[in-house]
Amino acid sequence: MNRWLFATNNQHKIEEAQSILQGFAEIISPNQIGIDIDVDETADSFKGNALLKALAFHKESGMPCFADDSGLCVDHLDGAPGIQSARYAQIEGQPVNHQANNQKLLLALQGVETRSAFFITVICAVGFTPEPVFFEGRVYGSIDLQPKGEKGFGYDPLFVPEGFDQTFAELGETVKNTLSHRSNALAEMKAFLQNLPHTNLLH
């Protein structure tokens, strides 16, 4: 079976990818192979940040590697929090605080009726082809008035995907993994890699 490194220190993302790509590839976390690096996400786009992370972890491991950069884009906020999603309410020197991010978003949307938003993931895969390749996934929905549900992470307690009346955190992993932005991007990547001649895979 294919053995790929997912360039993230976010265990929730690792578990999502392992579930979505189960049976197609073995997804390895940096921790499993003793890699402990933290890449500064200094690019001004999801694509740029994904590339920075994929290149750094591929160089460190020598393995076929993919990285993602994801975020929540709210129409009323002109696409914010966007690439700052994980650090939206972060205080300098403090770890990411999902609850604080959610509360800041709710305050920014206080009294706002039009609460449309979308999640986006951009994946960069390095070491599979001579040049990095990119895949994008989105899921559209809206921001609820208050956090609901105990499952998921990040903005999952606030995001209600189109066609549903529950948040990602209420729907749970099984449903989320069939329609999420990350699952859509991973499906694109899987379809692309399935069609590659085996000899094109760089190991």
N, C-alpha and C positions, 0 to 999 in steps of 0.2 A: 504493500500500500504506500501511496505517496506520504512523505513526512515533511511537513512544512512548519516553519516558525511564524507565529503570529507576534509581530513586534509591538506588544503592549504589556504594560504592567497591571492592566485592569482585569482582574479575575472574572468579572461579570462578562466582559467581552470575550475572553477565552472560552468560557462555558457556552456562550451563544454560538460561537464559531464551531466548537466541537460538536454541538448538537446539530447545527445546520449542515455541516459537511461530513457527518457520521457515515461511515461506509465508503467514502470517496477519498478521504485523506485523514491522516493522523495529525492533529493540530498540536504543536508543541509550544509551550510557554517559555519565555526567556529564563524563568526561574528553574525550569526542569533541566536546563543545560548550563546552569551556573552563570548566566549573563545578567549583570545588574548595571544597566546604564540608564540615564535619564536624558532624553533628547529635548533640547529647548525648541519649542514650537514657535519659531520666529517668522515663519512665512505669513503672507497676508491672504492666504486662501486655504481651503480644505485640501486641495490638490497639493499645494506646496508643502504643507505640514506632513501629509501622508508620505510624500517623497523623502523628506528629511528623515523620518523615522525608519522607513523601509531600508534606505541606504545605510544608515548607521548600524542597524541590527544585522543586516546582511553582511556588512564588512566584519562585524564582530564574530559572527557565527559561521560564515561560509555556507550557510544553508539557503535553499529557496525560501524566500521570506515575503510576507505581506504585512502592510500596516494600514490602519485606517485613521481618518480624521472625520469626526462626526459632530453634528450640532443641531440645535433647534433654531429655526428661523421664523420669527413672528411677523406677520404682515404689518400690523399696526405699529411695530417698532422698527420698521424699515429693515427687517432681516435680522435684527438683534434677538438673542445674544450671539447667534452666528458662531464664528470661530472662537469666540470667547465663552462659549456655553459652559464648559467645565469650570471656568474661572470667573464666572459672571459676578459672583458676590465675594470672591476670594479676598481675604486680607493678606497683605504682604507677609510672607514667611509662614503662613498658616496652610494646612492641608485643604484640599477641596472639600467643600461642605454642600452636599446636595440639598439639604433642607434650606440652607440660607439662599442658595440659587433659586429654589422654588418660591420662597417668600419674596425675594426681590422681584421676580417675574410677576407674581400676583399683584404686588404694589404698583408696578409699572402699568398693569392692565386694569387697575381699579376704575370701575365705572365705564369701562370700554365694552361695547356690545359686540363688535366685530372682532372675534378672537381667533381667526384662521391662522394656521401655522403649518409648517412641515418640518420633519426630521430629514436630514441628509447625511449620507455616508459616502466618502470617496476613499476607495481602496487603491493603494499602489502596490504592485507585485514586482519584486526584483529577484533575479536569478532564475527565472523561468524562460526568458527570451533575452536576446542581446541588449535590448533597451527596456527600461521600466514601462509597465503597462498600467492603465488606470481603469477603474470601474466605479460607476456611481449608482446609488440607490436612494429613492425618496419614498416617504409615506406622508400623505396629507391628512390633516385633521384640524382640531381646534383645542384651545386651552380651556380647561374646566375652571370653575369659580373657586374650587378648593381642592387640595390633595385628596385622592381617593385610592384605596388599595394598598396592600402590603407587599406586593411582589414587584420585581423589576428594580431599577435604579435610576439615578439622574432625574430627568423630568418625567419619567413614566407615570407618577401619580397624578400629573396634570394633563397629559396628552391623551385626547380621545380621537382615535383614528376614524376616518370617514367610513360610514356604514355601520358604526358601533355606537353604543351609548354608555360604554364603560371605558375607563382609562386603561393604558397598557398595564399599569400596576394591578388593576382588577382582573384583566383578561388573563394574565399569567404568561409564562414562558412559551408554552406550547402554541398558543394562538399568536402571540407576538412574533415568534420565529417563522410564521407562515406569511407575514405581511410587513415586517419591519423594514426600515431603510437599510439596516445592515444585512438582513437576509436577502433583500433584492440585489444589493451590491455583490454579496457572496455568490448568489446564483449566477450573476453575470460572469464573475470570475471563473466559477466552475465550468460554465458552458464554454468559455474561451479556452481554458486549459484542456478540457476534454477533446477539443478539436485540434490541439497541437500535435504534430508528429512527435513521438516519444523521443526521437533523437534531438529535438529542439530544446528539451529540458536541460537546463544547465545545473549541474550538481557540484 
